[in-house]
Amino acid sequence: MHRRVVHLVVTIALVAIAACSGGGGNDNTSSTSITRESSTTNTTAGVTSSTAGATTTTVPARPDLAAAKITLTQITNKLDSPVAFATRPGDNRFYVVEQRGDIVIVDGSRVLPRKVLSVNVSHDNEQGLLGLVFSSDGKKLYVDYTDPAGDTHVDEYTMNGDVADTSTKRQLLFVDQPYPNHNGGEVTFGPDGMLYITFGDGGSAGDPQNRAQNLGTLLGKILRIDPTPSGSAPYTIPPDNPFVGRAGARPEIWMYGLRNPWRFSFDRANRDVWIGDVGQGDWEEIDYTPLANAAGSNWGWSLREGTHSFKGAPPPGAREPIFELSHADGNCSVTGGYAYRGSKIAALRGAYVFADFCRGEILGLVQQNGRRVDERALGARTSAVTTFGEGTDGELYVLSRNGFLYRIDPA
């Protein structure tokens, strides 16, 4: 994938992240981390629930990672290099992207033989079919992939039952990729109904053309668009995007200064934004911001890797990661996850769950007022974590490049 991306090799998802790193947490020791200053006041809220018979259970106002021990329950081991996971409204099955270009359905423990969609893709380490998401009514499917020439497409399909109707294919975006790595690949709908799309910095190593800081290119960015056509354009630019009307800037851009965001998610409870951004050779990072402060954020790459100088001083106003992992600890490529909002593990509720591709340890992170207040291994691991998934009930899933899909359960 990148220099170390070697181990990421097909974890394209990570791959993407791996753009030049690639990894996961490995033992029960906490990974090297940092905290950042923040003027935001967003805390993880606790809840109190009552059950029949006047028994009351109080969930801590803040997640208790010391008590949040987990285990991984295998759902299936029949997937082929899975790199993305989605649910569809009104459907209790799981939709999984296989990097080679197929979307499959996992029904119970079975991988159904009929493909939802097969796409002709490129097959370098960080290329392939990388992301999918359904519209809020489940009628449309959006995918992100690299074509045989290595360039990125974001396409829309209308669903016909369980399969995408290929005759309805509509291209939203085409982006030329100068190198085969750092392709991003996330597509997700935000709480505002807009479609968010991640792009890495275009690849190679060290962002040689400084694309991540260049607002004139979509590379090294997170985009925000309305997929509804506008005149002859295949999508609509939201008028409140931060760079609308700025000379020389692409109006689709929502955030910038990213190396290879893998993965990106919204907290379903409070809309907070979490990004796993794959590092160059020394540091992996987790970025966090409340949604209200997200638009226009500059995360500093490639002037900075994590909190450390890479090409020079950080750009004015650049945001710092809430957490970083050192390659000296065996990390290589961060795999971003989700804030846990399920009901099975009360002590974990509100914590951000993620991993590193190489170390494989499932990690939890707790923030309060924009600062990291706790981070630790949760007691479970698996090899080659490529992506996480979130069920409709808020429970979390882990996918491994080796073909496994697991559910995170209480130990």
C-alpha positions in Angstrom: 0.0 0.0 0.0 2.7 2.4 0.9 6.1 1.8 2.2 4.7 -0.3 5.0 1.6 -0.8 3.1 3.2 -4.0 2.3 1.3 -5.6 5.1 -1.8 -3.8 4.1 -1.6 -5.3 0.8 -5.1 -5.9 0.1 -6.7 -4.3 2.9 -7.5 -1.8 0.5 -9.8 -0.3 2.9 -6.9 -0.1 5.1 -5.2 -0.2 2.1 -6.5 3.1 1.5 -5.6 4.1 4.8 -2.5 2.3 4.5 -1.5 4.6 1.9 1.8 4.4 3.5 1.3 2.8 6.8 -1.0 0.0 7.8 -1.9 -1.5 11.0 -3.7 -2.4 14.1 -3.2 -2.7 17.8 -1.5 -5.8 19.1 -1.2 -6.2 22.8 -2.9 -5.0 25.9 -0.6 -2.0 26.4 -2.0 1.4 25.4 -0.7 2.8 22.2 1.3 6.0 22.2 -1.2 8.8 22.2 -1.6 12.6 22.5 -4.3 14.9 23.4 -5.2 18.2 21.8 -6.5 21.5 23.0 -10.1 22.2 22.1 -12.6 25.0 22.7 -15.5 22.7 22.0 -17.8 21.5 24.8 -19.1 18.2 23.5 -19.3 15.4 26.1 -20.3 11.8 25.9 -23.7 11.7 27.5 -24.8 8.9 29.8 -28.3 7.5 30.1 -30.4 6.1 32.9 -32.9 3.4 32.1 -35.6 1.7 34.1 -36.8 -1.8 33.7 -40.0 -3.5 34.8 -40.2 -4.1 38.5 -38.6 -0.8 39.5 -35.1 -2.0 38.8 -33.0 0.9 37.5 -29.7 0.6 35.7 -27.5 3.6 35.4 -25.1 3.9 32.5 -22.0 5.9 33.4 -22.0 9.5 32.2 -18.7 8.5 30.6 -17.7 5.2 29.1 -15.7 3.0 31.5 -13.1 1.3 29.3 -11.6 -0.7 32.2 -15.0 -2.5 32.6 -15.7 -2.7 28.8 -14.2 -6.1 28.1 -15.2 -7.6 24.7 -15.0 -10.7 22.7 -15.3 -11.2 18.9 -18.0 -13.6 17.8 -17.5 -15.0 14.3 -20.3 -14.5 11.9 -18.6 -16.0 8.8 -15.2 -16.7 7.4 -16.3 -17.0 3.8 -15.6 -13.5 2.5 -12.9 -12.5 0.0 -10.9 -9.5 1.3 -13.8 -7.6 2.7 -13.1 -3.9 3.0 -16.5 -2.2 3.6 -19.8 -3.0 5.4 -23.3 -1.4 5.1 -26.8 -2.0 6.2 -29.9 -1.3 4.1 -33.1 0.3 5.6 -35.8 -2.3 6.2 -33.3 -5.2 5.8 -31.6 -7.0 8.7 -28.9 -8.6 6.5 -25.4 -7.1 6.0 -24.0 -5.9 2.7 -20.2 -6.4 2.4 -17.7 -5.1 -0.2 -15.1 -7.5 -1.4 -12.1 -5.6 -2.7 -12.0 -7.5 -6.0 -15.2 -5.8 -7.1 -18.2 -7.7 -5.6 -20.9 -6.7 -3.1 -22.3 -9.7 -1.3 -25.1 -10.2 1.3 -24.4 -11.9 4.6 -27.7 -13.5 5.8 -27.2 -15.0 9.2 -23.9 -16.9 8.8 -24.3 -17.5 5.1 -22.8 -15.5 2.3 -25.4 -15.6 -0.4 -24.1 -16.7 -3.8 -25.9 -14.0 -5.8 -23.9 -10.8 -6.1 -25.6 -7.4 -5.4 -23.2 -5.8 -7.8 -19.9 -6.7 -9.6 -17.7 -3.9 -10.8 -14.6 -4.0 -13.1 -11.8 -2.6 -10.9 -8.1 -2.3 -10.7 -6.3 -4.7 -8.4 -3.2 -3.0 -6.9 -2.8 -3.2 -3.2 -4.9 -0.2 -2.3 -7.2 -0.2 -5.3 -10.5 -2.0 -6.0 -14.1 -1.6 -4.8 -13.7 0.4 -1.6 -17.0 1.7 -0.3 -20.8 1.5 -0.5 -23.8 3.1 1.2 -27.5 3.0 0.6 -29.9 6.0 0.4 -32.2 6.5 3.4 -35.0 4.7 1.7 -32.8 1.8 0.5 -33.7 2.4 -3.1 -30.3 3.7 -4.3 -26.8 2.3 -3.9 -23.7 4.4 -4.0 -20.2 2.9 -4.6 -16.6 4.1 -4.6 -14.0 2.2 -6.7 -11.0 2.5 -8.8 -11.4 1.5 -12.5 -8.9 -0.7 -14.4 -6.8 2.4 -15.2 -6.7 3.2 -11.4 -8.9 6.2 -11.4 -11.7 6.8 -8.9 -15.4 6.6 -9.7 -18.4 7.3 -7.4 -21.5 5.8 -9.0 -25.2 5.6 -8.2 -27.4 2.6 -8.9 -31.1 1.9 -8.4 -31.8 -1.3 -6.5 -34.1 -3.9 -8.0 -34.9 -6.2 -5.1 -31.6 -7.5 -3.8 -29.4 -6.5 -6.8 -28.3 -3.2 -8.3 -29.9 -2.5 -11.7 -26.8 -1.9 -13.8 -28.8 -0.2 -16.5 -29.4 2.6 -14.0 -25.8 3.4 -13.4 -25.2 7.1 -13.0 -21.7 8.5 -12.5 -21.5 11.2 -9.8 -17.7 11.7 -9.7 -14.6 10.8 -11.7 -11.2 11.7 -10.3 -7.9 11.0 -12.0 -5.5 9.2 -9.6 -1.8 10.0 -10.2 -0.6 7.0 -8.2 -2.1 3.6 -7.3 -2.2 4.2 -3.5 -4.1 6.5 -1.1 -7.5 6.3 -2.7 -9.7 6.9 0.4 -12.9 5.2 -0.7 -15.5 6.0 2.0 -19.0 7.0 0.9 -21.5 7.7 3.7 -24.6 9.8 4.3 -24.4 12.3 7.1 -27.1 13.2 9.5 -27.9 16.1 7.2 -28.7 13.8 4.3 -25.7 14.9 2.3 -23.3 12.4 0.8 -19.7 12.5 2.2 -16.8 11.0 0.2 -13.2 10.6 1.3 -10.1 10.9 -0.9 -6.5 10.3 -0.1 -3.8 12.6 -1.2 -3.2 10.9 -4.6 -0.5 8.5 -3.4 3.2 8.0 -3.8 4.8 8.9 -0.5 5.0 12.3 1.3 2.4 14.0 -0.9 5.0 15.0 -3.5 2.7 17.5 -5.2 1.3 18.9 -1.9 -2.3 18.1 -2.9 -3.7 17.7 0.6 -3.2 21.4 1.3 -4.3 22.5 -2.2 -8.0 23.5 -2.3 -8.0 23.3 -6.1 -8.0 19.5 -6.1 -10.3 16.9 -4.5 -7.4 14.8 -3.4 -6.5 14.7 0.4 -10.1 15.8 1.2 -13.5 14.8 2.5 -16.2 16.0 0.2 -19.8 16.9 0.9 -22.4 16.8 -1.9 -26.1 16.4 -2.5 -26.3 13.5 -5.0 -29.4 15.1 -6.6 -28.7 16.3 -10.2 -28.5 20.1 -10.7 -29.1 21.1 -14.3 -26.5 19.3 -16.4 -24.4 18.5 -13.3 -24.7 15.0 -11.8 -24.9 16.4 -8.2 -25.7 19.6 -6.3 -23.2 21.6 -4.2 -24.7 22.4 -0.8 -24.6 26.2 -0.5 -23.3 26.1 3.0 -20.2 24.1 2.1 -17.2 26.1 3.5 -15.4 26.9 0.3 -18.3 27.8 -1.9 -17.5 31.1 -3.7 -13.8 31.0 -2.8 -11.6 31.6 -5.9 -9.5 28.6 -6.8 -11.2 26.3 -4.3 -13.4 23.3 -5.2 -16.8 23.9 -3.7 -17.3 20.2 -2.9 -14.6 20.2 -0.2 -15.7 19.9 3.4 -12.4 19.1 5.1 -8.8 18.9 3.9 -5.2 18.2 4.9 -5.7 14.4 5.0 -3.3 11.7 3.9 -5.5 8.7 3.4 -8.7 8.8 5.6 -9.7 5.2 6.4 -12.3 5.2 7.8 -14.7 8.1 8.5 -17.9 8.0 10.6 -20.5 10.1 12.4 -21.6 9.3 15.9 -25.2 8.3 15.5 -26.1 9.8 18.9 -24.6 13.2 18.8 -23.3 13.6 15.2 -19.6 13.9 16.3 -17.1 13.3 13.5 -14.3 10.7 13.7 -11.6 10.0 11.1 -8.9 7.4 11.0 -6.1 8.9 8.9 -3.3 6.7 7.8 0.2 8.0 8.5 3.4 8.2 6.5 6.1 6.3 8.3 6.0 7.2 11.9 2.5 8.2 13.2 -1.1 7.1 12.7 -3.8 9.5 13.8 -7.4 9.7 14.9 -9.1 13.0 14.2 -12.2 14.1 16.1 -14.5 17.1 16.0 -18.1 18.0 16.9 -20.1 18.3 13.7 -20.7 22.0 14.4 -17.0 22.7 14.2 -16.2 20.3 11.3 -16.7 22.3 8.1 -13.5 23.7 6.7 -11.2 21.8 9.1 -7.6 21.5 8.0 -5.9 18.4 9.5 -2.4 19.5 8.6 -1.0 16.9 6.2 1.5 17.0 4.6 3.1 19.8 6.6 2.5 17.6 9.7 2.2 13.9 10.4 0.1 13.5 13.5 1.4 16.2 15.8 4.9 16.1 14.4 6.5 18.3 11.7 6.8 16.6 8.3 7.5 19.3 5.8 7.4 22.3 8.1 5.3 24.2 10.5 1.6 23.3 10.6 -0.6 25.6 8.5 -2.3 28.4 10.5 -5.5 27.1 12.1 -4.7 23.4 11.5 -6.5 21.0 13.8 -4.5 18.5 15.8 -5.5 14.8 16.1 -7.1 13.7 19.3 -4.9 10.6 19.3 -1.9 9.2 17.5 -0.3 5.8 17.4 3.5 5.3 17.0 5.0 2.9 14.4 7.6 2.2 17.1 4.9 0.3 19.0 4.2 -2.0 16.0 1.4 0.1 14.4 1.4 0.6 10.7 -2.0 1.6 9.3 -5.0 2.8 11.4 -8.5 1.5 10.7 -11.1 4.0 11.8 -14.3 2.8 13.4 -17.4 4.0 15.1 -18.6 5.4 18.4 -20.3 2.5 20.1 -24.0 3.1 20.6 -25.3 -0.4 21.1 -27.0 -1.8 24.2 -25.0 -5.0 24.9 -21.9 -3.4 26.4 -23.1 -0.5 28.7 -19.6 0.4 29.8 -18.5 1.0 26.2 -21.4 3.2 25.2 -20.1 6.4 23.7 -16.5 5.3 23.3 -14.9 5.3 19.9 -13.8 1.8 18.7 -11.0 1.4 16.2 -7.9 -0.7 15.5 -4.6 -0.8 13.6 -4.1 -3.2 10.7 -0.8 -4.6 11.9 -1.3 -4.9 15.6 -4.9 -6.1 15.4 -5.9 -5.1 18.9 -9.4 -3.6 19.2 -9.1 -0.3 21.0 -11.4 2.1 22.7 -11.0 5.8 23.1 -13.0 8.2 25.2 -13.2 12.0 24.7 -14.6 14.7 26.9 -14.7 18.3 25.8 -12.6 17.5 22.8 -9.8 15.9 24.8 -8.8 12.2 25.0 -9.5 11.2 28.6 -9.0 7.4 28.2 -7.7 4.9 25.6 -7.0 1.2 26.0 -7.1 -2.2 24.5 -10.5 -3.9 25.0 -9.3 -7.4 25.3 -9.9 -8.8 21.8 -7.9 -8.9 18.6 -7.9 -10.3 15.1 -5.5 -10.1 12.2 -5.6 -7.6 9.4 -8.5 -5.5 10.5 -9.7 -3.8 7.3 -12.9 -2.1 8.4 -15.6 -1.8 11.0 -19.4 -2.0 10.5 -22.3 -0.6 12.5 -25.6 -2.5 12.7 -29.0 -0.8 12.7 -29.1 -1.4 16.5 -25.7 0.3 17.1 -23.8 -2.9 17.7 -20.4 -3.0 16.0 -18.7 -5.5 13.6 -15.1 -6.1 12.6 -13.9 -7.4 9.3 -10.6 -9.0 8.5 -8.8 -9.1 5.2 -8.5 -12.8 5.8 -12.3 -13.2 5.1 -13.8 -13.0 8.6 -16.7 -11.0 9.8 -17.1 -10.7 13.6 -19.6 -9.1 15.9 -18.2 -7.3 19.0 -19.9 -8.8 22.1 -19.4 -8.5 25.8 -16.7 -10.9 27.1 
